[in-house]
């Protein structure tokens, strides 16, 4: 009798593992760095109005309200199961815009890479999202280099803020910048 219970228990475990594997294969989760978007919030009087600056698109940068004369540019990066509209990046962005500091505020939105579907499995698929963190960190670093090369800012005037996995994205971006340019981003905050 004990053998049958063991066989039965093992069979159920195998079915669960196979079903989870099939769900992982059918999960919708981008790994495309082009699904990382950068939204500038230029006007404290209209904190919900944003402009997308597209990576390697000089025209989108030139047509934006990005102000290279401001003393600092802040990149805010959300974490797991979030996007540009989520509470964390919006609260941090709103706090900066409501302050007397006049900074360029950019939210890094990687929702297509941070939110696996179907939604009921997102917690089970956290490790798949972790695999996207280096992709997003690299794209953020590439975007920073693109903007630096367009004379939008100096790297020493940057501030990166990340929440949850966004902290790791920010740290990896900083590491890439250091490796590629031998310059260090002076401030990175993870929460």
N, C-alpha and C positions, 0 to 999 in steps of 0.2 A: 504494500500500500504506500509506503514511504517513497518508493521509486516512482510510482505513478504521479504522486504529488510533485516530486521534483521535475519529472518530465513535463507535466502540465505547466508548472511554474516557469520552466525554461522556455517552453513553447510560447507562452504569453509574452515573456520578455523579448523573445526574438521577433514576434509580431509587432510589438511596440517599437522596437529599434528599427525594424524595416519600415514601418509607417512613418516614423520620425525622419528617417533618411529620405523617403520619398517626398515628404513635406519640405525638407531642406532643399531638395532638388527643384521643387516647384515654387520656391520662395521668390518673391519679387524684391530684389535688392540690387541696386545699381552698383557697379564697380568702376563706372566711367568718371574720370576726373572732370569731364565737361558738364557733369551734373552738379558741380560745386558753383554756387553763384555768390556774387558780391554786391550787396545793396548799400548804397550811400544814403545817409539821412542828413541832408544839408541844412535844414531849416528848423530851428528850435520852435518857431511859431506854428509849424505844421509837422509835428513829430511822426505822423503816420504816412507821410509822403516820402517815397524812396525813389532812387534812380539806380538802375543796375549798371555797373561798370563790368564789361565783359572782358575776360582774360584775353590778352594779346590783341585787343581791338582798340587801337589808338583813337579812333573816331568816337567810340563810346566814352572814353575818358575825356577827350576834348569837349564833347557835348554835355558832359555832366557838370554839376555845380561844385565839383571837388575844388577846394581852395588850397593851393600850395603855400599860401602865405600864412596859414594857421600854424600854430606852434607844434601841434601834435596830431597824429592820426591814430585812432583807436580801432582795432579789429576785435569784434566780439564774436566768439564761436560757440554755438550751442552743442549739446551732447546727444546722447542716445535717445531715439524716438522723438526728435524735435525738429524744428525748422525755423525759418526766419520769423514766423508769427508766434512762436512759443513764448511762454511767460519769461523765461530767463533772458534771452537776448533783448526782448522788448523792454523789460524793467531796467536793465543796465543802460540800454540806449536812451531811454526816457530820462534816467537820472543824469546822464551826461548832458543831454540837450537842455534840461531844466537848470543846470548849474550855470555859473558865470563863466566857466571855461569855454573857450571857443575852439573846439576840436573838430576834425573830420571824423565822423562816426561811420564805420562800415560793419555790417553784419555779414558774417560768413555763413551761408546757408548750404548745408550738405544733407538736407532731409532725405533725398532719394538714396543716399548712401548710409543713412543712420536709422532708417525706419523700415525694417523688413515687413513684408506682407505675406500671408494674412495677419492682421493685427492681433488675433488671439494667440499667435505664436511668438510675438516679438521678444518676450523675455527669454524664451527657450533658444532664440537665435542670436543672442547677444554676442557670441563668439564670432559670428559672421560679420557683425558690424565692427568688432574690434579689428578684423582684417582690413577694413577700409580706412582706418585711422592713418596709416602711413601714406595712403593715396591722397587723402585730403590734406594732410600736413605738407606733402610735397607740392600740391596745387596752390596752397596758401603761400608757400615760399616762392613759387614761380610767379604768382600774382604780385607779390611784394617786389620782386626783382623787376617785373614788367613795369610797375608804377615808378620805381626808382629810376629805371632807365629812361622814363618819360619825364624825368625831373619833377615828379609830383611831390616827392619828399626825400629826406635823408633817413637812412635806417636808424640813426641815433635818435630820431624823433617819433619812433613807433612805440606803441603800447599794445600788447596782445592780451586779451582776456578770454579765458575758456572755462566752460562749465562741464563737469562730468568728462566724457570722452573728448569734448572740445578742449579741455585742459591739455590732454595728450597731443591733440592736433596742433595746438599753439606751441607746445614744447618742441615737437618735431619740426615745425616750421622754423622755429628759432635755431634749432640744430642745423637744419639744411642751410639757412642763411649764413650761419657761421662757417660752415664747410665750404660753401660756394663763393663767399665774398670776403671771408676773414673779418667780417664785421659782426658785432653782437647786438641783438635787440636789447635795449637797456632794461625793459620791464615786461615781464610776462607774469600774469596772475592766473592761477588755477583755483577753482572752487568746486 
